[in-house]
Amino acid sequence: MKISNTGAVLLCAAGMTIVGSSVSISQLVLDFPALTGQAARYALAAVVLLAIARRWPGLGLDTVPTTGRPTRREWVILTALAATGLAAFNAFILVALPHAEPALVGTFIGAAPLGLALLGPLLRGRRPTVRLLGAAGIVVAGTVLVQGTGRADGIGVLASVGALGGEIAFSLLAAAVLPRLGPVRVAAYSCSLAVPLLLAGALVAGEATRWRLPTGVEAATYGYLAALMTVVAFVAWFTGLRRLGVERAGILVGLMPVATLVTAAVQDGRPPALGPSAGVLVVALGLALGLSITHLDQPALPDADSQAVPAPDSQAVADPGSQPVPNASSQAVPDAVAEPVVVSTARTASA
């Protein structure tokens, strides 16, 4: 399945729009133990993704798909991806929210486009593109206007920075394995590996004493989060990122708070305030500037020969900054008082 650059942009935009427009549903699971719920969500998603990978192994790939399991090096990268981009990301969110206002946490994580625009090329041994850095900075500024700011103590700031690191690591690590494994398998393996890590975190957090069966509404909500916000959003995001590259696709994260704001305005039946509305226009300006850049190196996707089954211990894995990735994969933490505030991408459903 050949994906054009335009198609890749649309897929990334769709992934972020799905996540941003679904923020309000996360309020339905706020009373359920958070890490346990996330483990259940990713377990359900992993089952679906593994079934998809078995039935349509070439989904999201340009050439003949590989066969066989990941190499040992790929397993290490996938485990690091699950540990940092999924499990630790959720843990940092949980630590941050009692010590920082949701808007501030969301603003920190909203800096991910700038981090990806900077680190993506540096990990390939190249200097970042000044124009793309500027575009990412404009997107981040627009995100601050959309989400607002807030107060935090030292723990809240450090945990927010940790969540930002998890967001960036998720994209950079996925870039290393997307070229050979493809978006569906990367999503399936990372979700599978995140489950035991999240369950271990739930035990450390004392959730075992509060464990209970979910209500019907909570079970349906987690099913929705697993199906749409994980399976669909991850595959769309990974597929687009695989084509566009980390730094260019990363600026599309800025669409998520915009989708959240628009959805909240539609649900409330009233337009957003002047500041957030101006933020939407600033985000749009940054996206237009970043996506108009045509001289960036395109990710070197493997051809049919390079998709052959690798030797067990010798398969080369692409450099983390050289391929597209999700950041897809994102979830939002709603503000319980005012309009929902996005504090992540597609990876956490509650905090």
N, C-alpha and C positions, 0 to 999 in steps of 0.2 A: 504494500500500500504506500504509494508515493505521496508525501505530504509537502505541499508548497509552503513558502514562507508566510503567505497570506493565511493559508489554512492553519499553520502553526500558531499565528497570532490569535486567530479566532478560537482555537482550542484553549490556549492559555487564558484568554479573556473569558471564555465560557466557564472554565474551572473556577476562576476567581469570582465571577458573578454568582455562580451556584453557592459558593461558600458565603459570600457577603450577604446575599439575599435570604439566607437560611439562618441568620444569627438568632432571630427571635425564637426559633424552635428550641434552642438550647436552654431557654428558661424553664422548659418543662422537666428538665432532669437535674436541676440545681440541688434538690434535696437528696439525691442518690449519691453514695460514696463515689467521688470523682474518678480516682485512679482505677477502681474496680469497673466502673462504667466504661472508661476508655478501653480497658482490656477486653471487655465484652464486645465493644464496638469493633475493635481491630480484629478480634477473632472471627466475628461474623464476616467482615470484609475479606479477610484472608481466605476463608472458605470459598466465597464467590469468585475472588480473583484467581485462585488456583484452578477452579473449574473452568473459568474463561481461558486461562493459559493452556489448559489441556485441550479444550475444544477448538480454540482459534489461536494457535501458537504464534502466528505471524502478525497479530493485531498490533498496530503502531510501528511496525518495522518496514523498512523500504525494500528489504531483500529477503532471501530465504532465511527463515529463523534457525537459530542454533538448536541443537539437541543436547541432552545431557544436563547435569547439574552445574551450578556455579563452581568455579575453582576455589581452592582454599583462600587465595588472596581476595577473591570476590566475596566469599563468606565473611571475611574479616571486615571488608568495607561495608557490606550490608548490615552486619551487626553494629558497627559504629554508627551507621545511619539510623538504625532503629533506636540505639541507645541515646544519641544526641538529639536527633530531629523529631523523635516521637516521645520516648519515655522521659528523658531529661527535660525536654521542652515543656511537657505537661507539668512536671514536678516544679520547675521554676515558676510557671504561672501560678500554681497553688501557693507557693511560698510568697510570691510578690503581692498577690491581691490583698492579704490582710495588712500589708505595710505600705501599699501604694494605691492611689485611685486608679480605676480601670482605664481611664483616658490616658494617664501617663504611661501605663504598661503598654497600651496600644500604640502610643507614639514612639516608644522605644522600638517595638517590633516593626513599626512602620518604616524604620530606617533600613530595613533589609535590602531594598533596591540599591541604595548607595553602597552598602557593604558588598553586594554581589558585583556591582559595576567596578568596584575597586579590586576585590580579591580574585575575581574570575580571570582577568588577564595576568595578574601578578603570578598566579600559580602556573601559568603557561610560560613564564619568563618574559612577559611583554609588559610594556607600559600601558596603563589604562587610557582609554580614549577620553580626551578632555570634554568633548561634546557630550558623550554618553554620561560621564560623571555629572556634568551640568544638568542633563535631563533627569537623571536619577535624583539629584538634589532638589530639583523643582517638584518632582513627584512627592518626595518626602515632606517638603514644605506644605504642599497641598494636603497631605495626610494629616499633618499637625492641625491645619485649619479645620478639616473635616471632623477629626476626633477630639480636638481640644487638648488641654494640658491638665495637670493636677498636681497634688502634693504626694510626697513619699519620704520615708525615712531611709537610712543607709541600707538596711536589708532590702527594702523594696526596690531601690535603685540597682543594687547588685543582682538581685534576682531577675529584674527586667533586662539587664545586660546579658545575663545567662540565657534568658529566653531568646533574645536577639541572636546570640551565638548559635543556639540550637536551630533557629530558623535558617541562618546562613549555612551552617554545616549540613543541614538536610539537602540543600540544593547542590552544594559542592561535592558531597560524597556520592549522591545519586548520579552526578555527571560522570563519575568514574566507571559505573557499571551499566549505564543505559545503552551505550553503543552496541554491546554484545547481547545483553539479556533482554533489552526492550522494556517498554513502560509497564506492561502487565506483570511480567515476572518480578521486576524491581519492586513494584507496589505490593505484590503478593508476599514476597520474601520479607520485606521490611515490616509489613503488618504482622506477619507470623512471628518474627523475632521480637517485636515490641510487646507481645502479650505476656510472656513470662517476666519481662523486665518491669512492666507496669504492675503485675500482680505482686512482685517482690516489693515494689515501692508502696503498694497499698498496705502490705503487712507492716512495713516500717512506719507508715503514717498512722497505724492503728485502726485502719478501716475494717479489720476483721471483727472487731467488737460492735461495729455498726452495720455489719452486712445484713442484708435482707433481700428477699425477692423483689424485683421491680414491679411497680403497678402496671396495669395495662397500658396506660398512657406513656409511662417511662419505657416500657419494652418497645412500644411502637415508635417512640422517638429515637431510641438507639438503633432500631432497624432502619429508620430513615437516614440517620447519620451514617450508618455503615454502608447503605446502598448508594445514596446520592452524594453525600459529602466526602465519602472515602473512595468507593469504587469508581464512580463516574468522575469525580473531581480529580482524583489522583491520576487516572489513566489519561484524561484530557490534558492535564497539566504536564505530565511526563512526556506525552507524545509531542506536545508543542515545544517544550524545553529541549528535547532531543534535537530538534531541527534548528531552533533559533540560537541556542547557546545561553550560558548562564547569565551574562551581563545584560544582554538585550531583553530576554524574557523576564528577567528579574524586575524590571520597572513595571511590568503588568500587575505585580502585587498591589500597586496603588489603586487598582480597580475595586479591590475588595471593600474598603471602607466606603467607597462611593456607592456600591451596590447596597450596602447596609443602610446608608443614609436614605437612599431613594426608597427602599422597601419600607423603612420606618415611616417615611412621609406619606406613602400610599396607605399604609395601615392606619395611621392617625388621621388621615383626611385633611392634612394641612401641609403647606410647604415648609421646608427646613429654614432655619434661621439664616441671616445674611452671611455670617462667618463661614459655616459649613458649605453654603452655596458657592461662595467665592473659592473655597477649597476645591470643590469639584472642577471649577474652571482651571485652577492652577494644576491639578492632576492631569486634566486633559491636555494642557499645554506641554507638560513634561512628557507625556506619552507620545504626543505628536512629534516632539523634537527627537526623542529617543528612537522611535520606530522609523523615522525618516532617514536614519543613518544607513547608508548602503555599502560602505567600504569596510565594515567589520569582517573579519575572517569567519566564514561559515564553518560549523562543526564538521569535521571530517568523518562522515558516517561510513561504516564498513561496507565493502562490496560483498558479493556472494562468496568469493573465495575466502575472504577474511572471516566469513561467518561459519567456516568449517569448525567441527568439534575440536576444541583445543586439547593439547596434552594436559594431563591432570594438574601438573605443578608449574607449567611454563606459560600459561596464557597471559599475555600482557593485558593490562587494564589501563584504560585511557587516563590521562592526567586529570585530576578532579576539576580543573578549571577549563578544560577544553571542550566539554560537552554540555548540552542543556540539561536542566533538571527542574524538579519542582521546587518548590517552595511550598508546590501544589499544594504537596501536598500539602490545610489551614483550617483552623477552626476559630471561632470567635468566642469570646467571653462577654456576655451581655452585661450592660450596666443595669442593675436592678432598679435604679431610681429614674433615670432619664432615658434618653434615646440609647439604643444598643450601641456599645462601643466595641469595635473589633480590637482584640488584643492578640490575635494570632492569625495564622493561615489555617489550612484545612486539617489541622491535626489535633485540636482539642475541642471537645464539645461542651465541656462544663468545667467549672472550677469552684 
